Amino acid sequence: MAIRTLPAIAALTAIALGSAACTANPTAEAAAEAVTLTIGTDDSPGVPAADQITALAAEAAKSGDVVLEPVWHAAGDTADWDQAIARMVVDSELDLAVVPSRAWASLGVTSLDPLTTPFLIQSDEALDAVLSDDAVMTPMLQGLDELGLVGIAAMPEGLRRPFGYHGPLVDPKDYAGGTVRSATAEVNRALYEALGAGAVTDEHPDFEKHLGTDSSYLLDPYGTATGNVVFYPKVNVLVANADAWASLDERARQAITEAAGATREWVRENQPTDADAANAWCAGGGSIVAATADQVASFRAAAQPVVDAIAANGGNADIIAAISEVVAGVSAPDPVTGCETTTAGPGSDTSIAGTYRWEVTAEVLEAAGVSADQWCPEVCGIYTQTLVADGTWTHRWEDPDGKGESVSAHGTWSFDGENLIKEESGYQALSMVVRPDAAGNLTVTPFGDFPEIDVLAITATPWIKVQ
């Protein structure tokens, strides 16, 4: 199904308005009277939740009764971003919003917690069965009533598992005393406390300070994934401000409800399965490992107090029992627990495998003959490039101003003794001539079609071998 962007929706509405002047077509007349509603999210286009909102808006527009206007990154740069979006719809700053189920307990609504009960829902298939069961979902969504909201629907967004920044996280003891990067949520705080982590933060990933995160292959995170440890699924909940919902006529409410159902079907058809996403992540240079059966059992045992606490709230024990019954009747494939073994290309030379670091400064750019004023905001910083002998690489940029900002990437590489080729899923391959010196440092010269920003970032100064 093609997703229409908001400008396309506006164009269709304009066509319908023009037709209404010439005909008595009821659909065209309805389009002329369509109500416009805002729908907020912390996300921006290009990630799964935003794709779901775009699909929802396109489906709703087909009715001619409703136009949904996405408000991307609606709360701006803030901590507790999911809760900030939730408060905006509670306070009537947004008509609708999409907020993960894990976020609501921080606002006092615990009826949705069963969806993120650790180790309860372990596969795409199990999650789809749960979200399709009205007897299970209705009481969970009704819990939003106490905030003055209407819970309309819930949509899946992948499974959350550990990703270790400095090595795999395959045992609770791997978390001992460390800091974990994770979205603000009561379940995350309680889970990582139970695993022995020293702190949980929602700040930007810091690969020096943080030991890892929980994420989804769909988001292309940095780190080593533990394939057979799934903490819980991420579920996006579509909610409406109750007053805004009550102000709509029946046709508009039906249009939104039916659009939500169609969007669920769109997700089934278009969102990669966990296995497909894992294999794509591997192809892009990712790494997946498996915990042993004893280690998985240790995770489950450590998380049991969190499970018990969730079950003790309201009617959650009955809902968890109902979910367990649904899940027990679902057949699902085993998770991906490793990437296919690779080497650094057929017959590749691994002599340059290692970790390199360099810094691009204003002085380096001026020496290269380019304007530091123009390019430093884009490329100045500290770079760390690791070429692993198995043919994978990781690359990290750190903000030079000490703000803690960083960007990471990963992929595959090959080297023939002179030419290094780096590949990254979704991007063009970068080819460069590499000349090592006696200390193992590399002078890098680009060749072929090489973006200017990468020329400056990657080749403006030698790579200093640090490991």
C-alpha positions as CSV (number, residue, x, y, z in Angstrom):
1,M,0.0,0.0,0.0
2,A,1.4,3.4,-1.0
3,I,1.6,5.9,1.9
4,R,0.5,9.4,1.0
5,T,2.3,12.3,2.6
6,L,0.4,15.2,4.1
7,P,0.9,17.4,1.0
8,A,-0.7,14.7,-1.1
9,I,-3.6,14.5,1.3
10,A,-4.1,18.3,1.0
11,A,-4.0,18.0,-2.8
12,L,-6.7,15.4,-2.7
13,T,-8.8,17.5,-0.4
14,A,-8.4,20.4,-2.8
15,I,-9.6,18.3,-5.7
16,A,-12.6,17.1,-3.7
17,L,-13.5,20.7,-2.9
18,G,-13.3,21.6,-6.6
19,S,-15.5,18.7,-7.5
20,A,-18.1,19.7,-4.9
21,A,-18.8,22.9,-6.8
22,C,-19.7,21.0,-10.0
23,T,-21.5,17.9,-8.7
24,A,-23.8,16.8,-5.9
25,N,-21.5,13.9,-5.1
26,P,-22.0,13.2,-1.3
27,T,-18.3,12.2,-0.9
28,A,-17.1,15.5,-2.3
29,E,-19.5,17.4,-0.1
30,A,-18.2,15.5,2.9
31,A,-14.6,16.3,2.0
32,A,-15.5,20.0,1.9
33,E,-16.6,19.7,5.5
34,A,-13.8,17.5,6.7
35,V,-12.6,18.2,10.2
36,T,-8.8,18.8,10.7
37,L,-7.2,17.2,13.8
38,T,-3.6,17.3,15.0
39,I,-1.8,14.1,15.9
40,G,1.4,14.4,17.8
41,T,4.5,12.2,18.3
42,D,8.0,12.6,19.6
43,D,9.3,10.9,16.4
44,S,10.2,12.4,13.1
45,P,9.6,11.0,9.6
46,G,11.7,7.9,8.7
47,V,11.2,5.8,11.8
48,P,8.5,3.1,12.3
49,A,6.1,5.1,14.6
50,A,6.2,8.0,12.1
51,D,5.5,5.7,9.2
52,Q,2.4,4.4,11.1
53,I,1.1,7.9,11.6
54,T,1.6,8.8,7.9
55,A,-0.3,5.6,7.0
56,L,-3.0,6.5,9.5
57,A,-3.4,10.0,8.0
58,A,-3.6,8.6,4.5
59,E,-6.3,6.1,5.5
60,A,-8.3,8.7,7.4
61,A,-8.2,11.0,4.4
62,K,-9.9,8.4,2.2
63,S,-13.1,8.9,4.2
64,G,-13.4,12.6,3.2
65,D,-14.5,13.3,6.8
66,V,-11.2,13.7,8.6
67,V,-7.8,15.3,7.9
68,L,-5.0,14.3,10.3
69,E,-2.1,16.7,10.5
70,P,1.0,15.1,12.0
71,V,3.0,17.2,14.5
72,W,6.5,15.7,14.4
73,H,8.7,16.0,17.5
74,A,5.8,17.8,19.1
75,A,7.3,18.5,22.5
76,G,10.7,19.6,21.2
77,D,14.0,18.6,22.8
78,T,13.1,17.5,26.2
79,A,13.7,14.6,28.7
80,D,10.8,12.2,29.2
81,W,9.7,12.8,25.7
82,D,7.0,10.2,25.5
83,Q,5.4,11.5,28.7
84,A,5.6,15.1,27.4
85,I,3.6,14.1,24.3
86,A,1.0,12.3,26.5
87,R,0.6,15.5,28.6
88,M,0.1,17.6,25.5
89,V,-2.9,15.5,24.5
90,V,-4.3,15.5,28.0
91,D,-4.0,19.3,28.1
92,S,-5.7,19.7,24.8
93,E,-2.6,21.0,23.1
94,L,-3.0,18.0,20.6
95,D,-6.2,16.4,19.5
96,L,-4.6,12.9,19.1
97,A,-1.3,11.4,19.8
98,V,0.7,8.2,19.4
99,V,2.5,7.3,22.7
100,P,4.2,3.9,23.6
101,S,2.3,1.7,26.1
102,R,5.4,1.7,28.4
103,A,5.1,5.5,29.0
104,W,1.7,5.6,30.6
105,A,2.5,4.3,34.0
106,S,4.6,7.4,34.7
107,L,1.3,9.3,34.4
108,G,-0.6,7.0,36.7
109,V,-2.2,4.6,34.1
110,T,-1.0,1.1,34.7
111,S,-3.7,-0.8,32.7
112,L,-1.3,-0.9,29.7
113,D,1.6,-2.4,31.6
114,P,0.8,-6.0,30.7
115,L,1.9,-5.3,27.2
116,T,5.4,-4.6,28.4
117,T,5.6,-7.2,31.2
118,P,9.1,-8.6,30.9
119,F,9.4,-11.9,29.0
120,L,5.6,-12.2,28.5
121,I,5.3,-11.5,24.7
122,Q,8.3,-12.8,22.8
123,S,7.5,-12.7,19.1
124,D,5.8,-10.7,16.4
125,E,3.2,-13.5,16.0
126,A,2.4,-13.5,19.7
127,L,2.1,-9.7,19.8
128,D,-0.2,-9.6,16.7
129,A,-2.5,-12.2,18.3
130,V,-2.7,-10.2,21.6
131,L,-3.4,-6.9,19.8
132,S,-6.1,-8.6,17.7
133,D,-7.9,-9.9,20.8
134,D,-10.6,-7.3,21.8
135,A,-11.3,-9.1,25.1
136,V,-7.7,-8.5,26.1
137,M,-7.2,-5.0,24.6
138,T,-10.4,-3.3,25.6
139,P,-9.8,-3.2,29.4
140,M,-6.2,-2.0,28.8
141,L,-7.3,0.9,26.6
142,Q,-10.2,1.8,28.9
143,G,-7.6,2.6,31.6
144,L,-6.8,5.8,29.7
145,D,-10.3,7.2,30.6
146,E,-9.0,8.4,34.0
147,L,-6.7,10.9,32.2
148,G,-9.6,12.2,30.1
149,L,-8.4,10.3,27.0
150,V,-9.9,7.8,24.6
151,G,-7.8,4.8,23.8
152,I,-8.5,4.0,20.1
153,A,-6.0,1.4,19.0
154,A,-2.6,-0.1,19.5
155,M,0.0,-0.9,16.9
156,P,3.2,-3.0,17.1
157,E,6.7,-1.6,16.6
158,G,9.2,-4.4,17.0
159,L,10.7,-6.3,19.9
160,R,13.0,-4.7,22.4
161,R,16.2,-6.6,23.3
162,P,19.7,-5.7,24.8
163,F,22.3,-4.0,22.6
164,G,25.7,-3.8,24.3
165,Y,28.1,-1.0,23.4
166,H,31.3,-2.6,24.7
167,G,30.4,-6.2,24.2
168,P,27.3,-8.4,24.4
169,L,24.9,-8.2,27.4
170,V,24.0,-11.9,27.8
171,D,23.7,-12.1,31.6
172,P,22.2,-10.0,34.4
173,K,25.7,-9.6,35.9
174,D,26.7,-7.8,32.7
175,Y,24.6,-4.9,34.0
176,A,26.1,-4.7,37.4
177,G,26.7,-1.1,38.4
178,G,26.5,0.2,34.9
179,T,24.5,3.0,33.2
180,V,21.9,1.9,30.7
181,R,20.5,4.2,28.0
182,S,16.7,3.7,27.8
183,A,13.5,5.7,27.3
184,T,11.8,7.0,30.5
185,A,9.4,4.3,31.6
186,E,8.5,2.8,35.0
187,V,9.1,-0.7,33.5
188,N,12.6,0.2,32.3
189,R,13.6,1.7,35.6
190,A,12.3,-1.3,37.5
191,L,13.8,-3.8,35.1
192,Y,17.3,-2.4,35.0
193,E,17.2,-2.0,38.8
194,A,16.3,-5.6,39.1
195,L,19.2,-6.5,36.7
196,G,21.6,-4.6,38.9
197,A,22.3,-1.6,36.8
198,G,23.5,1.5,38.6
199,A,21.5,4.0,36.7
200,V,19.1,4.4,33.8
201,T,19.1,7.6,31.6
202,D,17.3,8.8,28.5
203,E,20.1,11.2,27.4
204,H,21.7,10.8,24.1
205,P,23.7,7.6,23.8
206,D,27.3,7.9,25.1
207,F,29.4,5.0,24.2
208,E,32.0,5.7,26.8
209,K,29.6,6.2,29.8
210,H,26.8,3.8,28.9
211,L,27.1,0.0,28.8
212,G,24.3,-0.4,26.3
213,T,20.6,0.1,25.6
214,D,17.4,-1.7,24.7
215,S,16.3,-1.3,21.1
216,S,15.0,-2.9,17.9
217,Y,16.7,-3.9,14.8
218,L,14.2,-1.7,13.0
219,L,16.0,1.4,14.4
220,D,19.5,0.2,13.3
221,P,21.1,0.8,16.7
222,Y,24.8,0.6,17.6
223,G,26.1,-2.4,19.6
224,T,25.9,-6.2,19.8
225,A,22.4,-7.6,20.0
226,T,21.4,-10.5,22.3
227,G,19.1,-12.3,19.9
228,N,17.3,-14.6,22.2
229,V,16.6,-12.2,25.0
230,V,13.5,-10.1,24.4
231,F,12.5,-7.9,27.2
232,Y,9.1,-6.8,25.7
233,P,7.6,-5.5,22.5
234,K,7.2,-1.8,21.8
235,V,3.5,-1.0,21.3
236,N,2.3,2.4,20.0
237,V,-1.0,3.5,21.5
238,L,-3.3,5.9,19.5
239,V,-5.2,8.1,21.9
240,A,-7.6,11.1,21.6
241,N,-8.4,13.9,23.9
242,A,-11.8,13.0,25.2
243,D,-13.3,16.4,24.6
244,A,-11.9,16.5,21.1
245,W,-13.3,13.0,20.4
246,A,-16.7,14.0,21.8
247,S,-16.8,17.0,19.5
248,L,-16.6,14.8,16.4
249,D,-19.7,13.4,14.7
250,E,-20.1,9.7,14.3
251,R,-18.8,9.6,10.8
252,A,-15.5,11.2,11.8
253,R,-15.0,8.9,14.8
254,Q,-15.8,5.9,12.6
255,A,-13.3,7.2,10.0
256,I,-10.5,7.4,12.5
257,T,-11.3,4.0,14.1
258,E,-11.4,2.3,10.7
259,A,-8.2,4.0,9.6
260,A,-6.5,2.7,12.7
261,G,-7.6,-0.9,11.7
262,A,-6.4,-0.4,8.2
263,T,-3.1,0.9,9.6
264,R,-2.7,-2.3,11.6
265,E,-3.0,-4.2,8.4
266,W,-0.5,-1.9,6.7
267,V,2.0,-2.6,9.5
268,R,1.5,-6.4,8.9
269,E,2.2,-6.0,5.2
270,N,5.0,-3.4,5.4
271,Q,6.9,-3.5,8.7
272,P,9.7,-6.1,8.5
273,T,9.4,-9.1,10.8
274,D,11.9,-9.5,13.6
275,A,13.8,-12.1,11.6
276,D,13.9,-10.1,8.4
277,A,15.0,-7.0,10.4
278,A,17.7,-9.0,12.1
279,N,19.0,-10.4,8.8
280,A,19.1,-6.9,7.3
281,W,20.9,-5.6,10.4
282,C,23.5,-8.4,10.0
283,A,23.9,-7.5,6.3
284,G,24.6,-3.9,7.3
285,G,27.5,-5.0,9.6
286,G,25.5,-5.7,12.8
287,S,26.5,-8.4,15.3
288,I,24.1,-10.8,17.1
289,V,24.9,-13.3,19.8
290,A,22.9,-15.7,21.9
291,A,22.6,-16.1,25.7
292,T,22.8,-19.6,27.1
293,A,19.7,-21.3,28.4
294,D,21.0,-20.7,32.0
295,Q,21.6,-17.0,31.2
296,V,18.1,-16.6,29.8
297,A,16.8,-18.3,32.9
298,S,18.8,-15.8,35.0
299,F,17.2,-12.9,33.2
300,R,13.8,-14.2,33.8
301,A,14.4,-14.9,37.5
302,A,15.9,-11.4,38.0
303,A,12.8,-9.8,36.2
304,Q,10.2,-11.8,38.2
305,P,9.8,-9.1,40.9
306,V,9.0,-6.6,38.1
307,V,6.4,-9.0,36.7
308,D,4.8,-9.5,40.1
309,A,4.6,-5.8,40.7
310,I,2.9,-5.2,37.4
311,A,0.4,-8.0,38.1
312,A,-0.4,-6.5,41.5
313,N,-1.9,-3.3,39.9
314,G,-5.6,-3.2,39.4
315,G,-6.9,-6.0,37.1
316,N,-3.5,-6.6,35.5
317,A,-3.2,-10.2,36.9
318,D,-6.3,-11.2,35.0
319,I,-5.0,-9.5,31.8
320,I,-1.6,-11.1,32.1
321,A,-3.3,-14.5,32.5
322,A,-5.4,-13.8,29.4
323,I,-2.3,-12.7,27.4
324,S,-0.4,-15.8,28.6
325,E,-3.3,-18.0,27.3
326,V,-3.3,-16.2,23.9
327,V,0.5,-16.5,23.6
328,A,0.4,-20.2,24.4
329,G,-1.7,-20.8,21.3
330,V,0.7,-19.1,19.0
331,S,3.4,-20.7,16.9
332,A,6.4,-18.5,16.2
333,P,9.9,-19.1,14.6
334,D,13.0,-19.1,16.8
335,P,14.7,-15.7,17.0
336,V,17.9,-15.0,15.0
337,T,20.8,-15.7,17.3
338,G,23.8,-15.0,15.1
339,C,24.9,-13.4,11.8
340,E,26.4,-15.5,9.1
341,T,30.2,-15.6,9.5
342,T,31.9,-13.2,7.2
343,T,35.5,-12.4,6.4
344,A,36.8,-9.1,5.2
345,G,35.9,-9.8,1.6
346,P,37.1,-12.8,-0.6
347,G,40.9,-13.1,-0.1
348,S,40.9,-9.8,1.8
349,D,44.0,-8.5,3.5
350,T,43.3,-8.0,7.2
351,S,46.6,-6.3,8.0
352,I,45.0,-3.0,8.7
353,A,42.4,-4.4,11.1
354,G,42.4,-2.4,14.3
355,T,41.0,0.8,16.0
356,Y,41.9,4.2,14.7
357,R,41.2,7.7,16.0
358,W,41.6,11.2,14.5
359,E,40.3,14.7,15.2
360,V,39.0,17.1,12.5
361,T,39.5,20.7,13.7
362,A,39.1,24.1,12.2
363,E,42.9,24.2,11.7
364,V,42.8,20.8,9.9
365,L,40.1,22.1,7.5
366,E,42.0,25.4,6.8
367,A,45.1,23.3,6.1
368,A,43.1,21.3,3.6
369,G,42.1,24.5,1.8
370,V,38.5,24.7,2.8
371,S,36.5,27.1,4.8
372,A,36.3,26.2,8.5
373,D,33.4,28.5,9.0
374,Q,31.4,26.6,6.4
375,W,32.4,23.0,7.2
376,C,33.4,22.8,10.8
377,P,29.8,22.7,12.1
378,E,29.3,19.7,9.9
379,V,32.5,17.7,10.3
380,C,34.6,18.9,13.2
381,G,34.9,16.3,15.9
382,I,36.6,13.2,17.2
383,Y,36.3,10.1,15.0
384,T,36.9,6.5,16.0
385,Q,37.0,3.8,13.2
386,T,37.3,0.1,14.1
387,L,38.0,-2.4,11.3
388,V,37.3,-5.9,12.7
389,A,39.1,-8.9,11.2
390,D,35.8,-10.6,10.5
391,G,35.0,-8.0,7.9
392,T,32.8,-5.6,9.9
393,W,33.4,-2.0,10.9
394,T,32.1,0.5,13.4
395,H,32.5,4.2,13.1
396,R,31.8,6.9,15.8
397,W,31.8,10.7,15.7
398,E,31.9,12.6,19.0
399,D,31.0,16.3,19.4
400,P,34.2,18.3,20.0
401,D,32.4,20.8,22.3
402,G,31.9,18.3,25.1
403,K,28.1,18.2,24.9
404,G,28.1,14.5,24.9
405,E,26.6,14.2,21.4
406,S,27.7,11.4,19.2
407,V,26.7,9.5,16.0
408,S,27.6,5.9,15.2
409,A,27.4,3.7,12.1
410,H,28.4,0.2,11.1
411,G,28.9,-1.9,8.0
412,T,31.3,-4.3,6.2
413,W,34.8,-3.7,4.7
414,S,37.3,-5.3,2.4
415,F,41.0,-4.4,1.6
416,D,43.2,-5.7,-1.2
417,G,46.5,-4.3,0.2
418,E,46.0,-0.8,-1.2
419,N,42.3,-0.1,-1.7
420,L,39.8,0.0,1.3
421,I,36.1,-0.3,0.5
422,K,33.6,0.4,3.2
423,E,30.0,-0.5,2.8
424,E,27.0,0.5,4.9
425,S,23.4,-0.6,4.4
426,G,21.4,2.1,2.6
427,Y,24.4,4.2,1.6
428,Q,26.8,4.2,-1.3
429,A,30.1,2.3,-0.8
430,L,33.1,4.5,0.0
431,S,36.4,3.6,-1.7
432,M,39.8,4.9,-0.7
433,V,43.5,4.3,-1.1
434,V,45.1,3.5,2.3
435,R,48.8,3.8,3.0
436,P,50.1,2.6,6.4
437,D,53.2,4.1,8.0
438,A,55.7,2.3,10.2
439,A,53.5,2.9,13.3
440,G,50.4,1.5,11.6
441,N,48.8,4.9,11.2
442,L,46.9,5.3,7.9
443,T,46.9,8.1,5.3
444,V,43.6,7.9,3.4
445,T,43.0,9.2,-0.1
446,P,39.5,9.0,-1.6
447,F,38.8,7.8,-5.1
448,G,35.7,7.4,-7.2
449,D,32.4,9.1,-6.3
450,F,33.1,10.3,-2.8
451,P,30.8,12.9,-1.1
452,E,32.6,16.1,-0.2
453,I,31.5,15.9,3.5
454,D,33.0,12.4,3.8
455,V,36.2,13.5,2.1
456,L,36.7,16.1,4.8
457,A,35.6,13.9,7.7
458,I,37.5,10.8,6.7
459,T,40.5,11.9,4.8
460,A,41.5,15.3,6.0
461,T,44.0,14.0,8.6
462,P,45.7,10.6,9.2
463,W,44.0,7.9,11.1
464,I,46.1,7.2,14.3
465,K,46.2,3.6,15.3
466,V,45.2,3.2,19.0
467,Q,44.6,-0.5,19.2
